[in-house]
Amino acid sequence: MNKLTILIACAVIGLGAVSINASVPNLYVNGVVADASVYRLTGLNEDLVFNFSYSTQYWKLINERTPYADLNSFGAYTDLSRDLGGRLNDSGKDTFNPGFTTAGGLNTTTIFEAANSAGNMASTNFEAGTDVGFWLLNDLNGNDIYDGYDRHIYSERALSRGAEDLTHQGFMVYDVSSFGENRFSYGGVEFSGNYDYLIFAEDNPLSKSHHYHNDMVVGLSSVPEPATLILLGAGLIGTGLVTRRRRK
């Protein structure tokens, strides 16, 4: 398992501590609270960017706890800090880039589609050293694109569109590589497994205290589960990571 390194880019010169917000749920490991200042990679007011350092990353859709489960898709993007959306005209096209209807970068990978349910597994192949961000599309009108009626949440908060609060981080990520196979609980969602990272996503980040981040739970690992190996043997699947985050 690769060592995790975290780089914090602050708005001012120097390093700042992770901002911990009491409204974000605690992660419990085997019934014990995991210290957020040690294991959590993002604060509520920070951006999050991962850097892939090994060749294959395995993803598992662990749980969805939202009435929008059939409308939410999840993925990664590599064209960081490139705002192509948010200026949509009446036809749902971007004012400055008429061919695009998405906020964020051009190079987007969908990992879990809206139709995927808990238990689905996937893998991605990003080139080593590639910086990536996460996104969640809450496709309220069900047409598979962001068109101004939806919520598009990015781990770079400035790219997010449609949510009631665009300043707070929609993804809470924990490094759980040191825990091994264990029982986890977060925001009322309970599950077991052996993961490197756990990603907890909010499909509509709100202001004040409404940040549960339990609408979608995704696990990342450098080692596939046995069921995934079967798919690999069938040639149906194909990034591990060191994490870098940036704070504004």
KACOR-V366164 format. One record per residue. N is the residue number from 1. RES is the residue in one small letter. PHI is phi as a letter, one per 20 degrees, with the letter a starting at -180 (none if undefined). PSI is psi in degrees with one decimal (999 if undefined). Layout:
BEGIN
n = <N	N>
res = <RES	RES>
phi = <PHI	PHI>
psi = <PSI	PSI>
END
This chain:
BEGIN
n = <1	2	3	4	5	6	7	8	9	10	11	12	13	14	15	16	17	18	19	20	21	22	23	24	25	26	27	28	29	30	31	32	33	34	35	36	37	38	39	40	41	42	43	44	45	46	47	48	49	50	51	52	53	54	55	56	57	58	59	60	61	62	63	64	65	66	67	68	69	70	71	72	73	74	75	76	77	78	79	80	81	82	83	84	85	86	87	88	89	90	91	92	93	94	95	96	97	98	99	100	101	102	103	104	105	106	107	108	109	110	111	112	113	114	115	116	117	118	119	120	121	122	123	124	125	126	127	128	129	130	131	132	133	134	135	136	137	138	139	140	141	142	143	144	145	146	147	148	149	150	151	152	153	154	155	156	157	158	159	160	161	162	163	164	165	166	167	168	169	170	171	172	173	174	175	176	177	178	179	180	181	182	183	184	185	186	187	188	189	190	191	192	193	194	195	196	197	198	199	200	201	202	203	204	205	206	207	208	209	210	211	212	213	214	215	216	217	218	219	220	221	222	223	224	225	226	227	228	229	230	231	232	233	234	235	236	237	238	239	240	241	242	243	244	245	246	247	248>
res = <m	n	k	l	t	i	l	i	a	c	a	v	i	g	l	g	a	v	s	i	n	a	s	v	p	n	l	y	v	n	g	v	v	a	d	a	s	v	y	r	l	t	g	l	n	e	d	l	v	f	n	f	s	y	s	t	q	y	w	k	l	i	n	e	r	t	p	y	a	d	l	n	s	f	g	a	y	t	d	l	s	r	d	l	g	g	r	l	n	d	s	g	k	d	t	f	n	p	g	f	t	t	a	g	g	l	n	t	t	t	i	f	e	a	a	n	s	a	g	n	m	a	s	t	n	f	e	a	g	t	d	v	g	f	w	l	l	n	d	l	n	g	n	d	i	y	d	g	y	d	r	h	i	y	s	e	r	a	l	s	r	g	a	e	d	l	t	h	q	g	f	m	v	y	d	v	s	s	f	g	e	n	r	f	s	y	g	g	v	e	f	s	g	n	y	d	y	l	i	f	a	e	d	n	p	l	s	k	s	h	h	y	h	n	d	m	v	v	g	l	s	s	v	p	e	p	a	t	l	i	l	l	g	a	g	l	i	g	t	g	l	v	t	r	r	r	r	k>
phi = <none	f	f	e	d	c	d	d	e	e	f	d	f	o	d	d	f	f	e	d	d	f	f	e	f	e	e	d	d	l	n	d	f	e	f	f	f	e	d	e	e	c	e	f	d	c	e	c	c	e	c	f	c	c	f	c	d	d	c	c	e	f	a	c	c	a	f	d	g	e	d	e	c	c	a	c	b	d	e	f	l	d	e	d	c	n	c	f	e	f	e	n	d	f	f	e	c	g	e	d	c	d	e	o	f	f	e	d	d	e	e	c	e	g	f	f	d	g	o	f	c	b	b	c	c	d	f	g	n	f	e	c	d	d	b	c	d	e	e	f	d	m	d	m	c	e	c	n	e	d	d	c	d	d	f	e	g	f	e	f	c	n	f	f	c	d	e	e	f	e	c	d	c	d	e	d	f	e	e	m	f	a	e	c	b	b	l	n	e	d	a	c	r	c	c	e	c	c	d	d	d	d	e	b	g	d	f	l	d	e	c	e	l	c	f	b	d	c	d	d	b	e	c	f	f	g	f	f	f	f	f	f	f	e	m	d	c	b	none	e	a	d	d	c	c	c	d	e>
psi = <128.2	148.2	141.0	129.7	141.1	125.7	130.4	120.1	113.7	162.6	-22.3	164.5	137.8	175.9	144.8	156.7	156.1	131.2	122.4	125.9	129.4	-19.0	-13.8	133.0	156.6	148.3	126.1	132.6	113.3	39.3	-1.4	137.0	129.0	127.7	112.3	-32.1	-17.4	-45.1	-21.0	134.8	-15.3	148.0	175.1	-24.2	34.8	151.8	159.1	126.7	131.3	152.1	117.4	129.1	-9.3	166.3	-32.4	129.1	131.7	134.8	142.6	128.9	101.7	-43.8	150.3	124.6	72.6	147.3	-9.4	20.4	-37.8	1.8	-6.5	129.5	157.3	142.7	-167.7	158.6	152.1	-9.9	74.7	147.3	21.0	106.9	104.3	-1.4	-170.2	-4.6	44.3	137.7	-172.3	-22.8	3.3	13.8	150.0	134.8	-41.0	-21.6	78.5	-20.2	-5.9	140.6	18.1	142.5	140.3	-163.0	163.4	-36.0	86.3	134.6	123.9	124.6	-46.6	124.1	166.9	-33.2	-15.3	144.8	171.8	137.3	-16.4	143.8	151.8	170.3	156.5	157.5	96.6	142.8	138.8	136.3	-0.8	129.8	133.5	152.8	167.6	153.4	153.8	123.6	115.7	89.8	81.4	-30.6	6.2	28.6	12.5	9.7	160.5	122.5	21.4	-16.7	-7.4	-176.9	125.2	106.8	127.0	150.1	-17.6	104.6	-31.3	-18.7	-14.0	146.8	142.9	-16.7	159.5	-26.7	117.0	7.1	-23.4	147.1	130.0	-4.8	126.2	123.6	131.1	138.5	108.4	20.3	-26.7	-9.0	-21.5	-155.4	123.4	172.9	134.7	153.1	134.9	120.6	33.7	-2.7	124.1	139.4	167.3	158.1	-178.8	104.3	158.3	-44.6	149.7	130.4	123.5	121.2	144.3	124.8	-7.0	79.1	128.5	166.7	172.1	-118.5	2.8	75.7	82.2	-28.9	38.0	16.1	-33.5	133.2	124.4	134.4	140.7	140.8	151.6	-10.3	126.3	150.9	159.8	-40.0	-32.8	-35.8	-35.6	-42.5	-38.9	-40.3	-28.0	-1.9	26.2	-10.8	165.2	999	106.0	-178.5	148.7	142.3	133.8	135.3	153.2	137.6	137.3	999>
END
